[in-house]
Amino acid sequence: MNTSFAIGGNGADRVIDASEHEFQRIKSLLHEQLVESFDLSKITRINRQQLAEEVRTMANTAVGNRKDIAQKIDRNRLMDELMDEIFGFGPLELLLKDPTINDILVNDAKTVYVERRGKLELTDLQFHDDQHLIRIIQKIVSKLGRRIDESSPMVDARLPDGSRVNAVIPPLALDGPTLSIRRFGADPLKIEDLLRFGTILPEMTQFVAAAVAARCSILFSGGTGAGKTTLLNAFSRYVPAEERIITIEDSAELILQHRHRIRMETRPANTEGIGAVTQRDLVRNSLRMRPDRIIVGEVRGPEVWDMLQAMNTGHEGSMTTIHANTARDALTRLEMMVAMTGVELPISVIRQYAAAGINLVVHGSRLKGGPRRIMQVSEIVGVKNGDYVLEDIFGFEQTGVDASGTAVGEFFATGYRPKCLSRLKAAGVTLNDEMFAARRVVQ
C-alpha cells in the first residue's frame, strides 16, 4: 500500500507518494550492488562526480525495471541517500547536518527520535532493517578506531566534532541495534548564549567568572543533559591565558576556549583485554606535566581521589563535572567514589579533604519542556560537626509550567556574602556587594 511521507530537503519539505518500504528496499539493493562493483577502500580516490553518474545509471536501471513504481519513486532523493550511504552515515546524514538537533536517538531500525530545543521529536527517518543499522554503526565506529560485533557488542566513542556516540547491538540489545549520539558542535555555546537563553543570571556569571580567574576549584554538577560540559566549556574562557591546562576525559568533548592546553583521552582494553588507560592513570600522569590546572571532563570513579589530591597540592582552580541531583548530592557521590579507591579513611577526613579542595558547586538542571537553568551556586565553607557547611549564593526555583508545558520560575540571590570574596580581592577582582543582596528575578 502506498503511503505519503515528508522529508526535509534544502529548507523545504518534499512529499513523496510511494511505499517507504519499497523505497528502502530499492536503496538497499542498489547499495549492495555498488559494494560489489567498487573497491570501497579506494572510494576516496574516485572522482565524486564520476561516481554519482555511475550511481545514477544503476538507479535508473533498477527503477526502470519496475514499471509499477517508475513514475512514483523520487529519484533525486534516491540519489542523495545513496551518496549518503557511500560517503556518509546513511539516513543519519540529514540529522547530523541539522545544527538545531542536540541528540539523535535510534531506538531500532524503524524508530528514530531527535531532541531539538530540549524536546524529543519522532522523525520519519528509517533504516531498511537491523543489518542496515548495524552497517552504519560499524561505519561510524570504524572511523574512530573502534570495533563492534557479537564479541564486543557495546561501544562508546566520539565523532571528530566531539559528538559522543554510544551503540549497543544484540545480544545485549534485545530489540535490535540501538544508537545514541550526543551532539557537540565545533562552536560551543558561550556565556552570551547562556544569558540569552535565560540559563543563568548576569550576577551568577560575573561571580563564577571571577572565581575561575581567582583559581577557585569548581565542581559542576547536574543530571544527564543538564549542560555540565557546556558550562565548563563556557567558563574556561576566564582562565588566564598564561596558565597551562591539562584536560582528561573518557570521550573528548571539551572544546576549551584556551590556547595553552594539553588534551588527553582514556583508552579501552584491546581484544586481548590489555592496554587500557583509565582516567586515574591520566590524572596521576598529568601531575608530572607541570599543569597549573587539571580539568577532568567527568569524575565517575577512583580518579576522584587523585583529583582531590591535585586540588589540595598546588593545582587550585581545577574543575570537573559530576552526575548528581543537587549540590549536596554531588558531594555525597564524591565520597562514594573515594570509597571505590580502597582508601580506608574516616568519612570525616574525606569530607575535610573535599571541603579544602573544592570551593564552589555549580548545579544545573534540565527542566520540564526543555529549558536548562542553573539551580544552585553554592560555596563549601568547611565541615562542622562532621558534615559539610554548604551555603547557597544564588539559585532558581521552579514555580510552575506555562501553557506549552514549559517550566517557569524565579532566579534568586539568598543574601549570603561568599567567604571566597577575600580570595577574589587578593587576585585583583573586586565585586560589588550589592550583587549578593537578597532578591528574586522572574524568568
C-alpha positions as a printed Julia matrix, in Angstrom:
443×3 Matrix{Float64}:
  0.0     0.0     0.0
  1.35    3.41   -0.95
  1.82    5.97    1.79
  2.68    9.67    1.83
  5.58   10.92    3.89
  7.71   14.06    4.07
 11.42   14.53    4.43
 13.26   17.84    4.77
 15.5    18.92    1.94
 17.13   22.3     1.24
 14.85   24.04    3.68
 11.62   22.68    2.14
  9.63   19.51    2.67
  9.33   17.14   -0.26
  6.22   14.98   -0.21
  6.81   11.58   -1.78
  3.85    9.41   -2.78
  5.43    5.95   -2.69
  5.91    2.96   -0.45
  8.61    3.78    2.1
  9.35    0.1     2.5
  9.8    -0.3    -1.27
 11.97    2.81   -1.4
 14.25    1.48    1.34
 14.37   -1.95   -0.32
 15.47   -0.49   -3.67
 18.05    1.73   -1.98
 19.45   -1.22   -0.04
 19.64   -3.32   -3.19
 21.46   -0.58   -5.09
 23.9    -0.08   -2.25
 24.73   -3.79   -2.24
 25.35   -3.65   -5.98
 27.65   -0.68   -5.52
 29.61   -2.51   -2.8
 30.1    -5.4    -5.23
 31.02   -3.09   -8.13
 33.54   -0.82   -6.38
 36.56   -1.29   -4.19
 35.19    0.89   -1.4
 38.62    1.1     0.24
 39.65    3.26   -2.74
 36.48    5.26   -2.9
 38.08    8.44   -1.58
 40.25    8.45   -4.7
 37.29    8.09   -7.06
 36.03   11.28   -8.62
 32.79   12.05   -6.78
 31.05   13.32   -9.91
 32.09   10.2   -11.8
 30.76    8.01   -9.0
 27.5     9.98   -8.88
 26.96    9.32  -12.6
 27.58    5.61  -12.06
 25.12    5.57   -9.16
 22.55    7.46  -11.24
 22.85    4.96  -14.11
 22.41    1.99  -11.78
 19.45    3.63  -10.04
 17.72    4.48  -13.31
 18.18    0.91  -14.5
 16.81   -0.56  -11.29
 13.83    1.77  -11.18
 13.19    1.36  -14.89
 12.78   -2.38  -14.4
  9.91   -1.71  -12.02
  7.2    -0.12  -14.15
  4.79   -0.02  -11.2
  6.94    2.47   -9.29
  8.96    4.09  -12.06
  6.76    7.18  -12.08
  6.32    7.35   -8.31
  9.8     6.99   -6.81
 11.66   10.22   -6.02
 14.88    9.66   -7.96
 16.58   12.78   -6.61
 16.01   11.59   -3.07
 17.28    8.16   -4.07
 20.47    9.71   -5.44
 21.02   11.84   -2.33
 20.52    8.96    0.07
 22.71    6.57   -1.92
 25.54    9.11   -1.84
 24.99    9.44    1.91
 25.27    5.64    2.23
 28.59    5.66    0.37
 30.27    8.81    1.65
 28.46    9.38    4.94
 26.31    7.71    7.57
 23.2     6.92    5.56
 19.87    8.18    6.98
 21.73    9.91    9.82
 23.34   12.43    7.45
 20.24   14.66    7.36
 20.21   14.79   11.15
 23.95   15.34   11.54
 23.73   18.33    9.2
 20.95   19.95   11.24
 22.54   22.36   13.78
 19.32   22.58   15.82
 19.47   18.92   16.87
 21.17   18.14   20.19
 20.59   14.38   20.43
 19.95   11.62   17.9
 18.32    8.56   19.47
 17.89    5.46   17.31
 15.73    3.04   19.31
 15.64    0.49   16.48
 15.79    0.4    12.69
 12.3     1.88   12.32
 12.25    4.33   15.27
 14.46    7.43   15.3
 13.97   10.29   17.76
 15.8    13.61   17.99
 15.98   16.25   20.7
 15.56   19.76   19.39
 15.39   22.8    21.7
 15.06   20.5    24.69
 12.1    18.49   23.34
 12.01   14.98   21.87
 10.54   14.52   18.39
  9.82   11.33   16.45
 11.25   11.57   12.92
 10.16    9.9     9.68
 13.63    8.51    9.06
 14.07    4.75    8.95
 16.74    2.16    8.22
 15.93   -0.68    5.85
 16.46   -3.34    8.53
 18.66   -4.23   11.5
 21.57   -5.15    9.26
 21.42   -1.74    7.58
 21.57   -0.04   11.01
 24.44   -2.28   12.15
 26.34   -1.46    8.95
 26.01    2.28    9.66
 27.08    1.77   13.3
 30.13   -0.21   12.19
 30.98    2.52    9.7
 30.83    5.16   12.45
 32.92    3.28   15.0
 35.49    2.01   12.47
 36.32    5.61   11.58
 37.0     6.17   15.27
 39.37    3.21   15.57
 36.85    1.1    17.47
 35.02   -2.13   16.67
 31.57   -3.53   17.41
 30.4    -7.09   16.82
 28.89  -10.0    18.74
 32.07  -10.48   20.78
 32.21   -6.76   21.59
 28.58   -5.61   21.34
 28.89   -2.2    23.02
 30.98    0.85   22.17
 31.36    4.39   23.5
 33.31    6.8    21.3
 33.17   10.28   19.75
 32.89   11.84   16.31
 35.57   14.26   15.02
 33.41   17.26   16.05
 33.33   15.99   19.65
 29.85   14.46   19.49
 29.55   11.42   21.75
 28.47    8.1    20.22
 27.12    5.11   22.12
 25.98    1.96   20.35
 24.69   -1.38   21.61
 23.85   -4.36   19.39
 22.48   -7.86   20.05
 22.83   -9.93   22.13
 22.94   -7.06   24.67
 20.24   -5.03   22.87
 17.2    -7.33   22.93
 15.07   -5.49   20.36
 17.81   -4.9    17.81
 20.72   -2.47   17.47
 20.43    0.92   19.14
 22.45    4.11   18.7
 22.69    7.37   20.66
 24.57   10.46   19.5
 25.02   13.43   21.83
 25.88   16.39   19.64
 28.75   18.75   20.5
 29.25   21.28   17.73
 32.58   22.75   16.74
 31.29   26.12   18.0
 30.19   25.51   21.63
 27.76   27.76   23.45
 29.33   30.82   25.04
 28.36   32.73   28.16
 26.5    35.23   25.98
 24.37   32.38   24.58
 23.56   31.08   28.07
 22.49   34.55   29.16
 20.33   34.94   26.07
 18.65   31.58   26.71
 17.98   32.5    30.33
 20.11   29.63   31.64
 22.0    31.85   34.06
 21.73   35.29   35.67
 24.29   38.01   34.81
 25.25   38.19   38.5
 25.85   34.43   38.59
 28.04   34.74   35.51
 30.05   37.61   36.97
 30.66   35.77   40.24
 31.59   32.36   38.76
 33.81   34.02   36.13
 35.66   35.91   38.88
 36.03   32.68   40.87
 37.56   30.91   37.85
 40.03   33.76   37.32
 40.96   33.7    41.04
 41.75   29.96   40.91
 38.8    28.7    42.93
 38.25   24.98   42.31
 34.74   24.32   40.96
 32.53   21.25   40.73
 29.84   21.45   38.01
 27.0    19.03   38.81
 23.7    18.03   37.25
 21.77   15.23   35.6
 22.09   13.9    32.06
 21.67   16.7    29.52
 21.74   19.42   32.19
 24.58   21.26   30.43
 27.5    20.49   32.77
 30.07   20.22   29.98
 28.62   23.3    28.29
 29.08   25.31   31.5
 32.65   24.11   31.97
 33.45   24.97   28.35
 31.9    28.41   28.65
 33.65   29.41   31.88
 37.04   28.14   30.72
 37.44   31.41   28.83
 38.15   33.13   32.16
 41.25   31.06   32.89
 44.23   33.44   32.46
 45.93   32.85   29.12
 49.36   32.21   30.65
 48.17   29.2    32.69
 48.74   25.64   31.48
 45.65   23.4    31.46
 45.53   19.63   31.1
 42.16   18.06   30.26
 41.36   14.4    30.92
 38.25   12.7    29.53
 36.78    9.3    28.7
 35.5    10.68   25.4
 36.92   14.07   24.45
 34.03   16.55   24.48
 35.59   19.68   25.93
 36.37   22.44   23.46
 38.12   24.83   25.83
 38.43   28.47   24.92
 42.08   28.42   25.93
 45.26   28.05   23.87
 47.74   26.71   26.44
 46.18   23.27   26.92
 47.0    19.58   26.6
 44.14   17.18   25.85
 44.23   13.53   26.96
 41.68   10.76   26.48
 41.36    7.33   28.07
 41.83    4.13   26.09
 39.81    0.92   26.48
 41.42   -2.5    26.64
 42.15   -4.23   23.34
 40.66   -7.53   22.21
 43.11   -9.39   24.49
 41.87   -7.39   27.47
 45.09   -5.42   27.94
 46.3    -1.91   27.2
 43.54    0.01   29.0
 44.42    3.51   30.22
 41.99    4.89   32.8
 41.18    8.43   33.91
 43.01    7.68   37.14
 46.15    6.76   35.18
 45.93   10.03   33.25
 45.29   12.17   36.34
 48.36   10.71   38.03
 50.47   11.21   34.9
 49.26   14.78   34.45
 50.87   15.75   37.76
 54.24   15.2    36.07
 53.36   17.53   33.18
 53.62   20.83   35.08
 49.92   21.75   34.97
 48.54   24.91   36.55
 45.07   23.41   36.42
 43.68   19.94   35.76
 40.23   19.55   34.25
 38.59   16.13   34.37
 35.65   16.02   31.97
 33.59   13.94   34.38
 34.58   12.08   37.54
 32.99    8.63   37.68
 35.23    6.53   39.9
 38.57    6.19   41.68
 40.15    9.11   39.79
 38.24   11.46   42.11
 40.76   10.79   44.9
 43.7    11.79   42.71
 41.72   14.83   41.54
 41.12   15.93   45.14
 44.79   15.46   45.96
 45.73   17.65   42.99
 43.32   20.35   44.18
 44.94   20.25   47.63
 48.55   20.26   46.44
 49.08   23.31   44.31
 46.58   22.87   41.48
 43.89   25.25   42.69
 41.43   26.33   40.05
 40.95   22.8    38.77
 37.46   21.89   37.59
 35.38   18.81   36.88
 31.77   17.68   36.37
 29.72   15.04   38.16
 26.25   13.5    37.82
 24.04   14.45   40.77
 20.55   15.71   41.61
 21.61   18.57   43.92
 24.8    20.31   45.01
 24.84   18.38   48.29
 24.23   15.08   46.47
 27.28   15.84   44.35
 29.46   15.85   47.45
 27.91   12.59   48.66
 28.73   10.99   45.31
 32.32   12.18   45.65
 32.56   10.35   48.97
 31.21    7.16   47.4
 33.78    7.38   44.62
 36.61    7.84   47.11
 35.42    4.64   48.8
 35.83    2.86   45.43
 39.58    3.54   45.56
 40.01    1.28   48.58
 41.41    4.17   50.64
 40.4     3.43   54.23
 39.84    6.84   55.78
 37.14    8.05   58.17
 34.32    9.86   56.38
 35.12   12.99   58.41
 38.66   13.05   56.96
 37.35   12.61   53.39
 34.91   15.48   53.93
 37.64   17.72   55.28
 39.76   16.9    52.26
 36.92   17.57   49.8
 35.95   20.83   51.53
 39.58   22.01   51.45
 39.96   21.22   47.76
 36.63   22.36   46.28
 35.41   25.92   46.73
 32.19   26.1    44.71
 29.49   23.77   43.4
 27.53   24.99   40.37
 24.48   22.79   39.86
 22.38   22.8    36.69
 19.22   21.03   35.61
 17.09   20.45   32.54
 13.5    21.27   33.47
 10.16   20.17   32.06
  9.76   21.32   28.48
 13.49   21.56   27.86
 14.86   24.77   29.45
 18.17   24.45   31.26
 18.7    26.51   34.41
 21.44   26.97   36.99
 19.64   25.73   40.1
 22.37   26.4    42.68
 25.63   28.26   43.01
 26.91   27.15   46.41
 30.06   27.69   48.45
 31.64   24.94   50.54
 32.57   26.86   53.66
 34.03   23.89   55.53
 32.98   20.98   57.74
 31.15   21.39   61.05
 30.0    18.61   63.38
 31.16   16.11   60.75
 29.0    17.49   57.91
 29.57   19.96   55.09
 28.7    23.6    55.61
 27.24   24.41   52.19
 25.9    27.92   51.64
 23.72   28.78   48.64
 24.64   32.08   46.99
 22.28   32.04   44.01
 19.55   29.66   42.9
 16.48   29.02   40.78
 13.03   27.93   41.95
 10.51   26.46   39.55
  7.08   27.92   40.24
  5.03   26.1    37.61
  4.65   25.5    33.87
  3.27   27.73   31.13
  0.56   26.94   28.58
  3.0    24.94   26.44
  4.08   22.78   29.36
  7.46   24.5    29.76
  8.8    25.13   33.26
  8.84   28.71   34.56
 10.25   30.12   37.76
 12.43   32.67   39.51
 16.14   33.16   39.95
 17.12   34.42   43.38
 20.04   35.67   45.42
 19.99   34.42   49.01
 21.74   37.42   50.52
 24.7    35.3    51.61
 28.08   37.01   51.14
 30.65   34.39   49.99
 33.72   33.8    52.13
 35.81   33.45   48.97
 35.36   37.17   48.14
 38.57   37.87   50.05
 40.37   35.42   47.76
 38.9    37.14   44.7
 40.02   40.51   46.03
 43.56   39.2    46.62
 43.56   38.07   42.97
 42.64   41.58   41.86
 38.9    41.03   41.38
 36.51   43.16   43.42
 32.76   42.55   43.18
 30.05   44.9    44.27
 28.37   43.65   47.46
 25.0    44.74   46.06
 25.02   41.83   43.58
 24.66   39.46   46.54
 21.67   41.29   48.08
 18.61   39.07   48.57
 16.14   39.41   45.69
 14.13   37.45   43.12
 14.09   37.72   39.32
 11.15   36.2    37.42
 12.32   34.16   34.42
